[in-house]
Amino acid sequence: MAGKKQFDVNVVLDAAMVQFWRAGYADTSLDDLSGATGLNRSSLYSSFGDKDALFLRCLDRYATRYGSRYEQALTCASEEPLRAVRAFFDVTLQRIADPDVPDGCLMAQTAMAAPALSPAVGARAAEALGLQRARLRTALNAGRLTEGEADDFAVHLAAVNQSLAVLSRTGAGQDQLRTVIGISMGALSHALQARSR
């Protein structure tokens, strides 16, 4: 049928997302996106808009995919806050260990490049990272920390989570990443024990 798209939008978005994730926004050309997705420039433009619009769709896809996993991990926070935060970090470790996706984190990578990106792209990355902190804050507050403690730990744990992505890109192995997590988990455990006394 004339005019009907002959490709799976989800497959194309996944391919574009991986390309942006692997090379970064600035170093991904339209030719790279065309090669990764199998679509010519004209099809990319007519289906997804310009490079910024496609990148924003990829960021949203990434945030939805991993955000739902983080939310699921944190669901037991009110009963078992330590187990919930450990499960939160496990989402990141599983993503890092997944051979089908690049090392690191598309959001962290985008946030670091924000000064060179359009305001809309920078704002979307900041919004996604803020949502991660908010999820942690809500979970830790439900896990018996005061609002101030929950906020402080949310900032810290979100920063640790992003550092895992950066460390993985420099070749840090799972043992090293788990050591970093362990130090944060020890501090959180101490704070929770102090609250329960």
MARMARTI-415660 format. One record per residue: residue number from 0; residue in one letter; z negated, y negated, x negated of N, C-alpha, C in turn. Coordinates in pm, whole numbers, plus 32768, in hexadecimal, padded with zeros to 4 digits. Each point is the difference from the previous one (the first is absolute). Layout:
// residues N
   resi   resn     nZ     nY     nX    caZ    caY    caX     cZ     cY     cX
    NUM      A      Z      Y      X      Z      Y      X      Z      Y      X
...
This chain:
// residues 197
   resi   resn     nZ     nY     nX    caZ    caY    caX     cZ     cY     cX
      0      M   8000   8077   7FAB   8000   7F89   8055   8000   7F84   7FA7
      1      A   8058   7FA3   801C   800F   7F89   7FAE   7F82   7FAA   8008
      2      G   7FD9   7FC8   7F8C   7F8F   7FA5   7FFA   7F79   8045   7FF7
      3      K   7FFD   8084   800D   7F80   8048   7FFA   7FD9   8019   7F6F
      4      K   7F81   7FE6   7FE0   7FD0   8018   7F79   800A   8095   7FE1
      5      Q   8031   801F   7F89   8013   808A   7FD7   7F9B   8029   7F95
      6      F   7F89   7FC4   8006   7F9A   8022   7F9D   7F77   7FFC   8043
      7      D   7FA2   8043   7FC2   7F76   8003   8031   7FB5   7F89   7FC3
      8      V   7FD6   7FA4   8052   7FBE   7F86   7FD2   7F83   8022   7FAE
      9      N   7FB4   8064   802C   7F86   8025   7FB8   801E   8033   7F74
     10      V   8069   804E   7FF2   8027   8033   7F7C   802B   7F8D   7FA6
     11      V   804C   7FA4   8037   802E   7F8C   7FB2   7F89   7FA9   7FD5
     12      L   7FA5   7FE7   805C   7F8B   7FAE   7FDE   7FAA   8044   7F96
     13      D   7FF0   8083   800B   7FB4   8048   7F99   8043   7FF4   7F77
     14      A   8084   800F   7FFE   8049   7FF6   7F80   7FF5   7F73   7FC6
     15      A   800C   7F9B   8054   7FF4   7F76   7FD1   7F71   7FE5   7FD0
     16      M   7F9E   8032   804A   7F74   7FED   7FDA   7FE6   803B   7F76
     17      V   8030   8079   7FE8   7FEB   8040   7F7E   8046   7FB2   7F92
     18      Q   8077   7FCC   801C   8048   7FB0   7F9C   7FB1   7F82   7FDD
     19      F   7FD1   7FB7   8064   7FAF   7F89   7FE6   7F80   8025   7FB5
     20      W   7FC4   806E   8027   7F83   802E   7FC5   8013   8024   7F6E
     21      R   806E   8042   7FE2   801A   802D   7F78   8021   7F8A   7FA4
     22      A   8054   7FA5   802F   8033   7F96   7FA7   7FC0   7F77   8019
     23      G   7FC1   7FEE   8073   7FCD   7F7D   8024   806B   7FB0   8049
     24      Y   7FD3   7F9D   804A   805E   7FB0   8050   8066   7FB8   7FA8
     25      A   7FD2   7FB9   7F9B   8058   7FAD   7FAF   8069   8053   7FB6
     26      D   7FDA   8077   7FD3   805C   8053   7FB2   8051   8061   8055
     27      T   7FF8   7FF3   8082   8053   8052   805B   8072   7FAA   8033
     28      S   8078   8027   7FDE   8076   7FB6   802D   8037   803E   8080
     29      L   805A   7FB9   8040   8041   8038   8076   8050   807C   7FDC
     30      D   8039   8002   7F87   8047   8079   7FD4   7F9F   8075   7FF2
     31      D   7F85   7FE5   7FCE   7F9A   8069   7FF7   7FDE   8035   808B
     32      L   7FF0   7FA4   805E   7FDE   8029   8088   8073   804D   8040
     33      S   8078   7FD6   7FE5   8074   8047   8034   8005   808F   7FC8
     34      G   7FE9   800D   7F7D   7FFF   8084   7FC2   7F90   8057   8035
     35      A   7F8B   7FC5   8014   7F8C   804E   802E   800F   802D   8090
     36      T   803B   7FAA   8053   8007   801D   8090   8082   8042   802A
     37      G   8068   7FF2   7FAC   8082   8035   8025   804D   7FA4   805E
     38      L   7FCC   7F87   8017   8044   7F9F   8056   803E   7F92   7FAB
     39      N   8075   7FD0   802B   803B   7F90   7FB6   7FB8   7F7F   8025
     40      R   801C   7F97   7FB6   7FBB   7F7F   8016   800F   7FCF   808F
     41      S   8078   800D   8034   801A   7FCF   8088   7FA9   8048   8066
     42      S   7FF3   8084   7FF1   7FAC   804D   805D   7F6D   7FDB   7FF0
     43      L   7FD5   7FEB   7F84   7F75   7FD7   7FE8   7FE4   7F7A   8045
     44      Y   805A   7F9F   7FEB   7FEC   7F7C   803C   8001   8006   8099
     45      S   8063   8048   8037   800C   8002   8092   7F8E   804C   8041
     46      S   7FC9   8062   7FBA   7F95   8051   803B   7F74   7FCB   7FE6
     47      F   7FEC   7FC3   7F8A   7F78   7FDA   7FD8   7FEF   7F6E   7FDB
     48      G   806C   7FB4   7FFB   7FF7   7F75   7FD7   8008   7FF3   7F69
     49      D   7FCE   7F92   7FCA   8008   7FEA   7F70   7F97   8053   7FB5
     50      K   7FFD   7FF0   7F7E   7FA6   804F   7FAC   7F6E   7FEA   8026
     51      D   7FD9   7F83   801C   7F77   7FE3   8029   7FDC   804A   8081
     52      A   805B   7FFC   8060   7FE5   8042   8081   7FF1   8096   7FEF
     53      L   8054   803C   7FAE   7FF6   808F   7FE6   7F7E   8020   7FB7
     54      F   7FDB   7FAC   7FA0   7F85   8017   7FB5   7F86   7FF6   805C
     55      L   8000   7F9F   805A   7F92   7FF2   805F   7FF4   807C   8058
     56      R   8071   8036   802A   7FFC   807D   804F   7FC6   8072   7FAD
     57      C   8024   8004   7F81   7FCB   8069   7FA7   7F69   7FEF   7FEA
     58      L   7FD4   7F84   7FED   7F70   7FE7   7FF1   7FB4   802B   807D
     59      D   8037   7FDF   8075   7FC0   8028   807D   7FFA   8097   800D
     60      R   806B   8042   7FD7   8006   8093   8007   7F96   803C   7FA4
     61      Y   7FF7   7FCB   7F88   7F9E   802F   7F9E   7F72   7FEA   8035
     62      A   7FE5   7F87   8032   7F7B   7FDE   8032   7FD9   8058   8076
     63      T   805D   801D   8058   7FE5   8056   8073   7FE5   808F   7FD4
     64      R   8054   8033   7FA8   7FF2   808B   7FD3   7F79   8018   7FBC
     65      Y   7FE0   7FAD   7F9E   7F84   8017   7FB6   7F87   7FC5   8047
     66      G   8015   7F95   804D   7F92   7FC6   804B   7FC5   8062   8064
     67      S   8055   804B   8044   7FCD   8061   8061   7FB2   806E   7FBA
     68      R   8028   8024   7F87   7FB6   8066   7FB4   7F78   7FCA   7FD4
     69      Y   7FFC   7F82   7FD6   7F80   7FC4   7FDA   7FA3   7FF7   807A
     70      E   8036   7FD8   8071   7FAF   7FF7   8079   7FC7   8087   8026
     71      Q   8051   8068   7FFA   7FD2   8087   8020   7F90   802A   7FA0
     72      A   8011   7FE1   7F80   7F9B   8025   7F9C   7F7A   7FBF   801D
     73      L   8002   7F87   8036   7F85   7FB5   8014   7FBD   8019   8087
     74      T   8038   8058   8050   7FCA   8013   8088   7F71   8035   8002
     75      C   7FD6   8046   7F99   7F78   8039   8001   7F9A   7FA5   7FBC
     76      A   8023   7F83   7FEA   7FAA   7FA6   7FB0   7F77   7FEA   803E
     77      S   7FF4   7FFC   8083   7F7E   7FE4   803A   7F9E   8073   7FE9
     78      E   8032   807D   7FFB   7FA9   8072   7FE6   7FF7   8021   7F6B
     79      E   8071   7FF7   7FBA   8005   8028   7F74   8051   7F9B   7FAE
     80      P   7FC5   7F8C   7FE3   804C   7F97   7FBD   8036   8029   7F77
     81      L   7FB3   804B   7FB3   8031   8029   7F7C   8078   805D   800C
     82      R   7FF9   805F   805C   8070   805B   8014   807B   7FB3   802E
     83      A   7FEC   7F9D   8055   806F   7FAF   8033   8044   7FB3   7F8F
     84      V   7FB2   7FC1   7FA9   803B   7FB3   7F92   8044   805D   7F9C
     85      R   7FC4   8074   7FE9   8041   8061   7FA6   8086   802C   803B
     86      A   8003   8017   8084   807E   8025   8042   8065   7F8E   7FF8
     87      F   7FCF   7F84   8009   8057   7F8B   7FF0   8045   8003   7F78
     88      F   7FB1   8017   7F96   803A   8008   7F7B   805C   8079   7FF0
     89      D   7FE0   806C   8046   8057   8076   7FF9   808C   7FE4   8034
     90      V   800A   7FA7   8063   8085   7FD8   8032   8051   7FC5   7F8C
     91      T   7FC0   7FAA   7FB2   8045   7FC1   7F8F   8022   8067   7F95
     92      L   7FA2   8058   7FE1   801A   8066   7F9A   8070   805E   802A
     93      Q   8006   8022   807F   806C   8056   8031   8086   7FBA   7FF7
     94      R   8002   7F7E   8021   807D   7FB3   7FF4   802D   7FFB   7F6F
     95      I   7FA1   7FE8   7FA5   8021   7FF8   7F72   8035   8085   7FCC
     96      A   7FC8   806E   8032   8029   8086   7FD2   8081   8031   8043
     97      D   802D   7FBB   8068   8077   802C   804B   807D   7FEC   7FAA
     98      P   8045   806D   7FDD   8076   7FF3   7FAB   8078   7FBF   8045
     99      D   7FF9   7FF1   8085   8070   7FC7   804A   7FFD   7F68   800B
    100      V   7F93   7FC3   7FCE   7FF9   7F6E   8003   7FDF   7FCC   7F75
    101      P   8023   7F83   7FE3   7FE1   7FC8   7F7C   7F6A   7FEE   7FEB
    102      D   7FDA   7FF2   7F81   7F75   7FE2   7FE1   7FDE   7F75   8035
    103      G   7F7E   7FE7   800A   7FD2   7F7B   8026   7FFD   7FEB   8095
    104      C   7FFF   7F82   8025   7FF1   7FD7   808D   8062   7F8E   801A
    105      L   8052   8010   8065   8062   7F99   8020   7FBD   7F7B   8023
    106      M   7F8D   8005   8043   7FBA   7F85   8025   7FC7   7FB9   7F86
    107      A   7FC0   804D   7FA7   7FC7   7FC4   7F86   806F   7FC4   7FAB
    108      Q   806C   8048   7FF3   8072   7FD2   7FB2   8038   7F7F   803B
    109      T   8008   7FFB   8083   8035   7F89   8044   7FA0   7F8B   7FF0
    110      A   7F7E   801B   8010   7F9D   7F94   7FF2   8004   7FC4   7F74
    111      M   8012   8053   7F9A   8005   7FCD   7F76   807C   7FAB   7FE9
    112      A   806B   801D   8049   807C   7FB4   7FF0   800C   7F8D   8063
    113      A   7F99   7FEC   8052   8008   7F9E   806E   8030   7F76   7FD7
    114      P   7FD5   7FC9   7F8D   8030   7F79   7FDD   8098   7FF5   7FF6
    115      A   8043   806E   7FE3   8091   7FFD   7FF2   8049   8029   8080
    116      L   7FB5   8022   8068   803C   802F   807C   7FFE   7F93   806A
    117      S   8045   8019   806D   7FFF   7F9F   806D   7F73   7FFA   803D
    118      P   7FDC   7F8F   803B   7F7B   7FF4   803D   7FE6   806C   8069
    119      A   8066   8027   804B   7FEF   8066   8069   7FDB   8087   7FC3
    120      V   8041   8023   7F92   7FE4   8080   7FBF   7F74   7FFE   7FC2
    121      G   7FDE   7F95   7FBB   7F7C   7FF4   7FC4   7F92   8005   8069
    122      A   8019   7FBD   8071   7F9D   7FFE   806C   7FEF   808B   803C
    123      R   806C   804C   800C   7FF7   8086   803A   7FB0   805C   7FA5
    124      A   8014   7FF6   7F7E   7FB3   8053   7FA2   7F6C   7FDA   8005
    125      A   7FE2   7F7F   8001   7F75   7FD2   8007   7FBF   802F   8083
    126      E   804C   7FFC   806C   7FCC   802D   8081   7FDE   8095   7FFD
    127      A   8056   8051   7FC3   7FE7   8091   7FF8   7F86   801E   7FAA
    128      L   7FF1   7FB9   7F91   7F8B   8015   7FAB   7F81   7FCF   8046
    129      G   800B   7F94   804C   7F8F   7FD0   804E   7FD7   8064   806B
    130      L   8061   8042   803C   7FE3   8065   8065   7FB6   8077   7FC2
    131      Q   8025   8022   7F84   7FB9   806D   7FBC   7F6D   7FDB   7FEB
    132      R   7FE6   7F87   7FD4   7F75   7FD3   7FF0   7FB7   8001   8086
    133      A   8044   7FD3   8069   7FC1   7FFC   8085   7FDC   808C   8030
    134      R   8058   8061   7FE9   7FE2   808B   8025   7F83   8031   7FB9
    135      L   7FFA   7FE6   7F7E   7F8D   802A   7FB2   7F80   7FB9   802F
    136      R   800B   7F7F   8018   7F8C   7FB1   802C   7FC9   8039   8084
    137      T   8058   801A   805F   7FD6   8036   8081   7FBE   8088   7FEF
    138      A   803C   8055   7FAD   7FCA   8086   7FEA   7F78   7FFA   7FBD
    139      L   7FF2   7FAA   7F9D   7F81   7FF8   7FB7   7F93   7FBF   8054
    140      N   8027   7FA2   8055   7FA0   7FC4   805B   7FCF   8069   8065
    141      A   805A   8054   802E   7FDA   806F   805A   7FAB   8067   7FB5
    142      G   8011   8006   7F7D   7FB4   805F   7FAF   7F7A   7FCB   7FD2
    143      R   7FCD   7F9B   8043   7F77   7FCF   7FEE   7FEE   7F97   7F92
    144      L   8068   7FCF   7FC5   7FF0   7F90   7FA3   7FFB   7F7F   8050
    145      T   7FBC   7F9C   7FCA   7FFF   7F7D   8043   808D   7FC5   7FF8
    146      E   8017   7F99   804F   8085   7FC1   7FFE   8023   7FCD   7F75
    147      G   7F9E   7FC3   7FBD   801A   7FCB   7F79   801E   806F   7F9D
    148      E   7FB2   806C   8005   8018   8071   7FA6   8086   8042   801F
    149      A   801B   8011   8080   807F   803E   8029   8076   7FAD   7FCF
    150      D   7FF3   7F7C   800A   806B   7FA8   7FD3   8013   8009   7F69
    151      D   7F90   7FFE   7FB5   8008   8009   7F6E   803E   8084   7FD4
    152      F   7FD2   806E   803C   8037   8083   7FDB   8092   800E   802B
    153      A   8024   7FC6   8072   808B   8006   802C   805C   7FBD   7F9A
    154      V   7FD7   7F8B   7FCF   804F   7FBA   7F9A   800A   8056   7F82
    155      H   7F8E   8036   7FD6   7FFD   8052   7F87   8055   807F   800F
    156      L   7FEC   804A   806C   8047   807F   8011   8097   7FEC   8013
    157      A   8025   7F94   8045   8090   7FE3   800E   803C   7FE0   7F77
    158      A   7FB5   7FB5   7FAE   8031   7FE0   7F79   800B   807F   7FAB
    159      V   7F9D   8057   800A   8007   807F   7FB6   8078   8051   802F
    160      N   8016   8003   8082   8070   804C   8037   8085   7FCD   7FC7
    161      Q   800F   7F7D   7FF9   807C   7FC8   7FC9   8009   801B   7F69
    162      S   7F8D   7FFF   7FBC   8003   801B   7F6F   802B   8090   7FE5
    163      L   7FE1   805C   805A   802D   808A   7FEE   8098   8007   7FFC
    164      A   803F   7FB2   8057   8092   7FFC   8003   8038   7FC9   7F7E
    165      V   7FC2   7F95   7FCE   802E   7FC4   7F82   7FEB   8061   7F8C
    166      L   7F8A   803E   7FFA   7FE3   8060   7F95   8060   8076   8003
    167      S   8022   802E   8078   805B   8073   8009   808A   7FDE   7FC8
    168      R   8029   7F83   800F   8083   7FD7   7FCA   8000   7FFA   7F68
    169      T   7F88   7FF6   7FC7   7FF7   7FFC   7F6D   7FE3   808A   7FC6
    170      G   8003   8066   8057   7FF0   8089   7FD0   7F76   803C   800B
    171      A   7FA1   7FBB   803D   7F7A   8038   8011   8008   807C   8057
    172      G   7FB9   8068   7FD8   8000   807D   804B   7F97   8001   806E
    173      Q   8005   8069   8051   7FA2   800C   8070   7F6E   8000   7FD1
    174      D   7FE3   803E   7F8E   7F75   8001   7FCF   7FCF   7F73   7FE3
    175      Q   8053   7FAF   7FC1   7FD9   7F76   7FE3   7FEE   7FB1   8081
    176      L   8059   8015   805F   7FF7   7FB8   807F   7F81   8029   804B
    177      R   7FDF   8080   7FFD   7F87   802F   8043   7F82   7FC9   7FBB
    178      T   8006   7FEB   7F7E   7F8F   7FC3   7FBA   7FE9   7F71   8032
    179      V   806B   7FB5   8010   7FF6   7F78   8035   7FC3   8003   808C
    180      I   8032   805A   8053   7FCD   800D   8089   7F6B   8026   7FFD
    181      G   7FDD   805C   7FA8   7F76   8030   7FF9   7F9C   7F92   7FE5
    182      I   8023   7FA3   7FAB   7FA5   7F90   7FE2   7FEA   7FAB   807D
    183      S   806A   7FE5   804A   7FF2   7FB3   807C   7FB2   804E   8069
    184      M   8019   8082   8008   7FB7   8052   8061   7F6B   8004   7FDE
    185      G   7FDF   8002   7F80   7F74   7FFE   7FD7   7FBB   7F80   802C
    186      A   8044   7F90   7FEE   7FC6   7F7F   802A   7FEF   7FFC   8098
    187      L   8062   8033   8049   7FF7   8002   8092   7F8F   805C   802D
    188      S   7FF4   8073   7FC2   7F95   805E   8021   7F77   7FBF   7FEC
    189      H   7FF2   7FB9   7F92   7F81   7FBB   7FE2   7FDF   7F9A   806D
    190      A   8065   7FB2   8029   7FEB   7F9A   8067   7FDC   8040   8085
    191      L   8040   806F   8021   7FE1   8044   807F   7F74   803B   7FFE
    192      Q   7FD9   8038   7F8E   7F78   8038   7FF4   7F97   7F91   800E
    193      A   801B   7F8E   7FC2   7FA2   7F8F   800B   7FF3   7FD2   8091
    194      R   806C   8005   804C   7FFE   7FD8   808C   7FAC   8061   8054
    195      S   8005   8081   7FDA   7FBD   8064   8055   7F6B   800D   7FE3
    196      R   7FCF   7FBC   7F98   7F71   8008   7FE0   7FAD   7FAD   8061
